[in-house]
Structures are given as C-alpha cells and as structure tokens.
Amino acid sequence: MWKYIIDGLVIYLLYKVIFEIIVPVSKGVKSVRQNMEQVQRQQAEAFKRAQEAAGQNNATQTNTSAPKKDTAIDAEYIDFEEVKK
C-alpha cells in the first residue's frame, strides 16, 4: 500500500518538475536562440550594406591627398629602480 503512495508521489513530482521547470526553460532557450540568430542576420545584412556603400564611395572618390608618412612618436621613458630601506 505504501509503495503505491510513494510511487504516485514520485510520479507526480516528476510530472511537476518536467512540465513546470524543464519545458518552460527549453522554450525560453529556444526563443532566445531564435532572437540571437535574427539579430546576427540583421547585423550581417547591415555590415554587408555598409561594405557595399563604402565600396561605392571609395570607387567614386579620387585620391587627391598625398600619401601620409609613417611618423613614430618619440616618447621619453624613465627607467627607475626601487630603493630598499
């Protein structure tokens, strides 16, 4: 008799865990994954459009400026030593 009550209680608890925790979490994960994929597609399309626009702008512009020289910035570095007392 007690075995049937314990089995029923275990089955009920498993049912509650599965349908109140696992199923909603899996649906949430699926929803988040779909939203992330959609955002990635939108960003890829925007990047592609920006690259195409930049390519068209570069093709229409002429290079009128002189080439820039690589100038290194001379920085002054101070070497220090710790003074132990």
C-alpha positions in Angstrom: 0.0 0.0 0.0 2.8 2.5 1.0 4.7 1.5 -2.2 1.8 2.7 -4.4 1.5 6.0 -2.5 5.3 6.7 -2.7 5.3 5.7 -6.4 2.4 8.0 -7.1 4.1 10.8 -5.2 7.3 10.3 -7.2 5.4 10.3 -10.5 3.5 13.4 -9.5 6.8 15.2 -8.5 8.4 14.2 -11.8 5.4 15.4 -13.7 5.6 18.8 -11.9 9.3 19.2 -12.4 9.1 18.3 -16.1 6.2 20.5 -17.0 6.8 23.4 -14.7 10.6 23.7 -15.0 12.1 21.8 -17.9 9.6 22.6 -20.6 9.4 26.3 -19.9 13.2 26.6 -19.7 13.6 24.8 -23.0 11.0 27.0 -24.7 12.9 30.1 -23.3 16.2 28.8 -24.6 14.7 28.2 -28.0 13.2 31.7 -28.1 16.5 33.3 -27.0 18.4 31.3 -29.6 16.0 32.4 -32.4 16.3 36.0 -31.3 20.1 35.8 -31.3 20.1 34.3 -34.8 17.8 37.0 -36.0 20.0 39.8 -34.6 23.1 38.2 -36.1 21.3 38.0 -39.6 20.4 41.7 -39.3 23.9 42.7 -38.3 25.4 40.7 -41.1 23.0 42.4 -43.6 23.8 45.8 -42.2 27.5 45.1 -42.4 27.2 43.9 -46.0 25.2 47.1 -46.9 27.8 49.2 -45.2 30.6 47.5 -47.0 28.8 47.9 -50.4 28.2 51.6 -49.6 31.8 52.1 -48.6 33.0 50.3 -51.8 30.8 52.6 -53.9 32.0 55.7 -52.1 35.7 54.6 -52.5 35.2 54.0 -56.2 33.7 57.4 -56.8 36.2 59.3 -54.8 39.6 60.3 -56.2 42.8 60.2 -54.2 43.8 63.8 -54.1 45.8 63.8 -50.8 49.4 63.0 -50.7 50.4 59.7 -49.1 51.0 60.1 -45.4 54.3 59.3 -43.9 54.6 56.9 -41.0 55.7 59.1 -38.2 56.8 57.5 -35.0 56.2 59.3 -31.8 59.4 59.6 -29.8 58.4 59.0 -26.2 60.6 59.6 -23.3 60.8 56.7 -20.9 62.3 57.0 -17.4 63.9 53.9 -16.0 63.5 53.6 -12.3 64.8 51.4 -9.5 63.2 50.5 -6.2 65.0 51.9 -3.2 65.1 49.5 -0.4 65.5 50.8 3.1 
